[in-house]
Amino acid sequence: FWSRPPVAAALPLAKMVMRGALALSRRAMMTIEPPVFTKSRFARRSNMMDEDRVKFYNWNLACIALTAVPFLWMYTVNYRTSEDTMALIRTLNPMGLERIKYDLRLYG
């Protein structure tokens, strides 16, 4: 009257299959491939490290260029509000001793 479900009958079979797969993978891990040496120092093997170095160099170059864009813009931009700004500053404060206060409500 105690009957086992059909899944329990397949359980030992699954364990055996897994054990066989593990044994095969263990054997595959034990094999060591001999390294391939170059024939001369001029014939270089293609290496992933070289490609990574090129990618790293290009990313650094792009980051430097993107960082330089705002600084170049700030260097070349005309930040005066009009062409008469310098004439007005020279007229109001010719010696450069006074501090000119601006009404910030005019600018927004």
N, CA, C and O of each residue as an XYZ file, in Angstrom:
432
protein
N       0.815     -1.183      0.000
C       0.000      0.000      0.000
C       0.854      1.241      0.000
O       0.338      2.317     -0.303
N       2.142      1.159      0.324
C       3.067      2.289      0.155
C       3.666      2.207     -1.238
O       4.496      1.341     -1.514
N       3.260      3.080     -2.085
C       3.814      3.058     -3.448
C       4.676      4.298     -3.647
O       4.332      5.396     -3.211
N       5.805      4.092     -4.319
C       6.692      5.220     -4.563
C       6.231      5.964     -5.809
O       5.721      5.355     -6.749
N       6.407      7.255     -5.816
C       6.036      7.998     -7.026
C       7.008      7.683     -8.156
O       8.128      7.253     -7.879
N       6.632      7.876     -9.406
C       7.499      7.522    -10.534
C       8.774      8.374    -10.596
O       9.749      7.947    -11.214
N       8.802      9.552     -9.983
C       9.980     10.415    -10.014
C      11.095      9.793     -9.180
O      12.270      9.929     -9.521
N      10.743      9.119     -8.102
C      11.747      8.529     -7.221
C      12.499      7.404     -7.933
O      13.659      7.150     -7.611
N      11.863      6.721     -8.895
C      12.532      5.643     -9.611
C      13.608      6.207    -10.555
O      14.614      5.541    -10.802
N      13.413      7.403    -11.075
C      14.369      8.002    -12.000
C      15.513      8.700    -11.280
O      16.494      9.096    -11.909
N      15.393      8.854     -9.953
C      16.408      9.573     -9.197
C      17.764      8.884     -9.219
O      18.760      9.572     -9.440
N      17.877      7.568     -9.004
C      19.203      6.944     -9.080
C      19.812      7.045    -10.482
O      21.028      7.178    -10.622
N      18.979      6.983    -11.505
C      19.480      7.103    -12.866
C      20.067      8.502    -13.100
O      21.113      8.636    -13.734
N      19.400      9.533    -12.594
C      19.900     10.903    -12.741
C      21.219     11.077    -12.001
O      22.115     11.771    -12.479
N      21.339     10.443    -10.827
C      22.590     10.516    -10.067
C      23.736      9.865    -10.829
O      24.854     10.380    -10.844
N      23.450      8.729    -11.462
C      24.490      8.031    -12.210
C      24.922      8.844    -13.433
O      26.108      8.908    -13.756
N      23.967      9.454    -14.097
C      24.294     10.263    -15.270
C      25.155     11.450    -14.853
O      26.129     11.781    -15.529
N      24.802     12.084    -13.752
C      25.568     13.239    -13.268
C      26.974     12.824    -12.855
O      27.941     13.549    -13.091
N      27.079     11.649    -12.235
C      28.401     11.160    -11.820
C      29.285     10.881    -13.035
O      30.483     11.164    -13.010
N      28.706     10.334    -14.083
C      29.451     10.088    -15.305
C      29.890     11.386    -15.976
O      31.003     11.479    -16.493
N      29.012     12.382    -15.966
C      29.363     13.674    -16.559
C      30.491     14.330    -15.773
O      31.397     14.927    -16.355
N      30.433     14.215    -14.447
C      31.495     14.790    -13.626
C      32.820     14.072    -13.858
O      33.874     14.707    -13.881
N      32.771     12.753    -14.029
C      33.998     12.002    -14.268
C      34.615     12.398    -15.610
O      35.835     12.522    -15.720
N      33.782     12.595    -16.624
C      34.298     13.011    -17.929
C      34.904     14.407    -17.864
O      35.949     14.665    -18.461
N      34.246     15.301    -17.139
C      34.786     16.659    -17.055
C      36.080     16.672    -16.231
O      36.975     17.476    -16.491
N      36.175     15.782    -15.240
C      37.393     15.698    -14.442
C      38.561     15.227    -15.298
O      39.680     15.722    -15.163
N      38.292     14.257    -16.189
C      39.337     13.781    -17.093
C      39.763     14.877    -18.072
O      40.942     15.006    -18.401
N      38.791     15.659    -18.528
C      39.109     16.738    -19.471
C      39.931     17.819    -18.788
O      40.751     18.473    -19.432
N      39.719     18.013    -17.488
C      40.476     19.033    -16.765
C      41.913     18.583    -16.508
O      42.786     19.420    -16.277
N      42.170     17.279    -16.545
C      43.506     16.786    -16.245
C      44.458     16.916    -17.421
O      45.673     16.842    -17.240
N      43.934     17.105    -18.615
C      44.828     17.218    -19.764
C      45.406     18.627    -19.819
O      44.678     19.611    -19.685
N      46.698     18.718    -20.014
C      47.381     20.006    -20.095
C      47.895     20.169    -21.516
O      48.665     19.345    -22.010
N      47.464     21.230    -22.158
C      47.904     21.469    -23.525
C      49.282     22.122    -23.487
O      49.512     23.054    -22.716
N      50.186     21.636    -24.311
C      51.527     22.249    -24.318
C      51.475     23.641    -24.925
O      50.718     23.872    -25.868
N      52.262     24.571    -24.405
C      52.242     25.933    -24.957
C      52.887     25.967    -26.338
O      53.784     25.184    -26.652
N      52.403     26.894    -27.144
C      52.948     27.056    -28.491
C      53.966     28.182    -28.429
O      53.623     29.329    -28.144
N      55.213     27.847    -28.697
C      56.271     28.843    -28.668
C      56.507     29.381    -30.072
O      56.311     28.676    -31.062
N      56.923     30.617    -30.142
C      57.188     31.216    -31.448
C      58.531     30.716    -31.982
O      59.396     30.257    -31.236
N      58.662     30.821    -33.277
C      59.897     30.355    -33.907
C      61.035     31.343    -33.684
O      62.184     30.947    -33.484
N      60.707     32.632    -33.720
C      61.733     33.643    -33.501
C      61.125     34.785    -32.699
O      59.922     34.791    -32.438
N      61.933     35.730    -32.315
C      61.393     36.830    -31.521
C      60.639     37.824    -32.386
O      59.935     38.684    -31.855
N      60.767     37.730    -33.714
C      60.064     38.646    -34.596
C      58.674     38.111    -34.967
O      57.769     38.894    -35.257
N      58.504     36.802    -34.958
C      57.197     36.208    -35.275
C      56.412     36.109    -33.983
O      56.569     35.155    -33.221
N      55.560     37.105    -33.739
C      54.812     37.147    -32.486
C      53.452     36.514    -32.642
O      52.803     36.656    -33.678
N      53.028     35.824    -31.622
C      51.695     35.246    -31.601
C      50.672     36.352    -31.383
O      50.954     37.320    -30.677
N      49.503     36.225    -31.970
C      48.466     37.217    -31.686
C      47.986     36.997    -30.264
O      47.720     35.869    -29.850
N      47.882     38.069    -29.537
C      47.594     37.966    -28.114
C      46.410     38.862    -27.783
O      46.292     39.962    -28.322
N      45.547     38.405    -26.915
C      44.405     39.214    -26.501
C      44.857     40.449    -25.733
O      44.163     41.465    -25.710
N      46.025     40.353    -25.104
C      46.506     41.489    -24.338
C      46.776     42.682    -25.252
O      46.558     43.828    -24.856
N      47.243     42.424    -26.459
C      47.487     43.510    -27.400
C      46.187     44.200    -27.788
O      46.135     45.426    -27.875
N      45.149     43.424    -28.019
C      43.858     44.011    -28.366
C      43.298     44.815    -27.202
O      42.738     45.893    -27.401
N      43.447     44.295    -25.991
C      42.983     45.034    -24.818
C      43.757     46.335    -24.657
O      43.186     47.356    -24.271
N      45.044     46.303    -24.950
C      45.859     47.513    -24.842
C      45.389     48.561    -25.843
O      45.345     49.747    -25.516
N      45.035     48.142    -27.063
C      44.540     49.080    -28.074
C      43.198     49.664    -27.647
O      42.967     50.864    -27.793
N      42.306     48.812    -27.115
C      41.005     49.307    -26.640
C      41.190     50.317    -25.513
O      40.545     51.366    -25.500
N      42.071     49.998    -24.570
C      42.327     50.885    -23.438
C      42.880     52.224    -23.921
O      42.464     53.279    -23.442
N      43.808     52.182    -24.861
C      44.382     53.407    -25.412
C      43.313     54.251    -26.098
O      43.267     55.467    -25.912
N      42.450     53.609    -26.894
C      41.412     54.354    -27.601
C      40.403     54.959    -26.637
O      39.970     56.095    -26.830
N      40.018     54.212    -25.595
C      39.081     54.751    -24.611
C      39.694     55.939    -23.875
O      39.014     56.937    -23.637
N      40.976     55.838    -23.511
C      41.627     56.957    -22.836
C      41.675     58.178    -23.739
O      41.435     59.298    -23.289
N      41.984     57.964    -25.012
C      42.043     59.072    -25.960
C      40.670     59.729    -26.114
O      40.568     60.955    -26.157
N      39.622     58.917    -26.196
C      38.266     59.458    -26.329
C      37.862     60.226    -25.071
O      37.233     61.280    -25.168
N      38.213     59.714    -23.898
C      37.864     60.406    -22.651
C      38.599     61.735    -22.531
O      38.025     62.728    -22.084
N      39.862     61.754    -22.928
C      40.615     63.008    -22.884
C      40.004     64.027    -23.843
O      39.872     65.203    -23.504
N      39.631     63.574    -25.040
C      39.017     64.483    -26.009
C      37.677     65.018    -25.505
O      37.389     66.205    -25.654
N      36.855     64.146    -24.907
C      35.563     64.598    -24.393
C      35.723     65.534    -23.201
O      34.907     66.435    -23.007
N      36.761     65.331    -22.406
C      36.999     66.223    -21.279
C      37.487     67.580    -21.770
O      37.202     68.599    -21.141
N      38.207     67.611    -22.867
C      38.757     68.863    -23.377
C      37.697     69.733    -24.052
O      37.889     70.944    -24.163
N      36.592     69.156    -24.504
C      35.578     69.918    -25.241
C      35.018     71.081    -24.416
O      34.994     72.202    -24.924
N      34.562     70.877    -23.167
C      34.031     72.031    -22.414
C      35.094     73.095    -22.143
O      34.790     74.287    -22.169
N      36.334     72.682    -21.883
C      37.387     73.652    -21.616
C      37.702     74.473    -22.864
O      37.920     75.682    -22.777
N      37.724     73.824    -24.015
C      37.953     74.564    -25.255
C      36.810     75.525    -25.541
O      37.038     76.637    -26.017
N      35.585     75.106    -25.255
C      34.442     75.986    -25.468
C      34.520     77.194    -24.536
O      34.269     78.324    -24.955
N      34.872     76.948    -23.259
C      34.973     78.069    -22.319
C      36.099     79.026    -22.720
O      36.016     80.227    -22.464
N      37.137     78.500    -23.342
C      38.260     79.347    -23.761
C      37.882     80.241    -24.935
O      38.354     81.374    -25.022
N      37.041     79.749    -25.834
C      36.734     80.491    -27.053
C      35.415     81.255    -26.996
O      35.167     82.093    -27.862
N      34.567     80.997    -26.012
C      33.235     81.618    -25.999
C      33.355     83.097    -25.621
O      34.218     83.487    -24.835
N      32.473     83.900    -26.198
C      32.392     85.314    -25.851
C      31.388     85.432    -24.713
O      30.179     85.417    -24.942
N      31.886     85.547    -23.494
C      30.994     85.519    -22.343
C      30.470     86.904    -21.965
O      29.727     87.030    -20.992
N      30.838     87.935    -22.705
C      30.291     89.280    -22.462
C      28.883     89.342    -23.041
O      28.593     88.716    -24.061
N      28.017     90.099    -22.385
C      26.632     90.157    -22.846
C      26.474     91.030    -24.076
O      25.561     90.822    -24.875
N      27.369     92.016    -24.235
C      27.311     92.851    -25.437
C      28.718     93.346    -25.755
O      29.660     93.125    -24.993
N      28.839     94.017    -26.893
C      30.153     94.530    -27.288
C      30.535     95.760    -26.477
O      31.712     96.114    -26.406
N      29.549     96.414    -25.863
C      29.811     97.643    -25.112
C      30.133     97.376    -23.645
O      30.330     98.323    -22.883
N      30.193     96.114    -23.231
C      30.402     95.804    -21.817
C      31.728     96.359    -21.314
O      31.775     96.975    -20.249
N      32.796     96.150    -22.060
C      34.102     96.621    -21.603
C      34.164     98.151    -21.575
O      34.794     98.728    -20.688
N      33.525     98.803    -22.528
C      33.507    100.274    -22.533
C      32.752    100.798    -21.316
O      33.174    101.774    -20.696
N      31.650    100.161    -20.975
C      30.873    100.583    -19.802
C      31.652    100.349    -18.512
O      31.620    101.185    -17.608
N      32.348     99.227    -18.421
C      33.128     98.940    -17.204
C      34.269     99.945    -17.078
O      34.564    100.407    -15.976
N      34.913    100.290    -18.196
C      35.985    101.297    -18.129
C      35.435    102.661    -17.753
O      36.112    103.433    -17.074
N      34.205    102.976    -18.188
C      33.606    104.275    -17.869
C      33.200    104.335    -16.406
O      33.467    105.331    -15.733
N      32.563    103.292    -15.905
C      32.079    103.293    -14.519
C      33.205    103.107    -13.512
O      33.143    103.653    -12.410
N      34.221    102.354    -13.867
C      35.267    101.993    -12.912
C      36.622    102.025    -13.631
O      37.192    100.970    -13.909
N      37.135    103.200    -13.931
C      38.366    103.257    -14.725
C      39.591    102.724    -13.991
O      40.496    102.204    -14.645
N      39.664    102.825    -12.692
C      40.837    102.366    -11.953
C      40.734    100.898    -11.552
O      41.736    100.286    -11.182
N      39.542    100.335    -11.622
C      39.336     98.945    -11.231
C      39.316     98.737     -9.730
O      39.553     97.627     -9.253
N      39.033     99.796     -8.977
C      39.033     99.712     -7.513
C      37.666     99.346     -6.955
O      37.565     98.665     -5.935
N      36.630     99.798     -7.620
C      35.268     99.571     -7.123
C      34.749     98.215     -7.598
O      35.134     97.702     -8.649
N      33.883     97.673     -6.798
C      33.240     96.418     -7.186
C      31.872     96.744     -7.768
O      31.067     97.429     -7.138
N      31.619     96.255     -8.959
C      30.348     96.530     -9.616
C      29.352     95.457     -9.203
O      29.595     94.261     -9.363
N      28.212     95.919     -8.663
C      27.175     94.984     -8.216
C      26.084     94.938     -9.278
O      25.647     95.972     -9.784
N      25.658     93.743     -9.601
C      24.640     93.536    -10.623
C      23.330     93.157     -9.951
O      23.321     92.481     -8.922
N      22.229     93.597    -10.538
C      20.911     93.226    -10.053
C      20.546     91.877    -10.666
O      20.273     91.780    -11.862
N      20.543     90.855     -9.843
C      20.308     89.487    -10.359
C      18.879     89.286    -10.850
O      18.599     88.326    -11.569
N      17.952     90.206    -10.458
C      16.578     90.039    -10.933
C      16.462     90.367    -12.421
O      15.472     90.006    -13.057
N      17.459     91.044    -12.975
C      17.419     91.340    -14.414
C      17.693     90.098    -15.256
O      17.282     90.024    -16.414
N      18.386     89.128    -14.674
C      18.827     87.961    -15.441
C      17.945     86.736    -15.270
O      18.357     85.631    -15.626
N      16.775     86.900    -14.749
C      15.883     85.751    -14.722
C      15.422     85.464    -13.371
O      14.657     84.521    -13.167
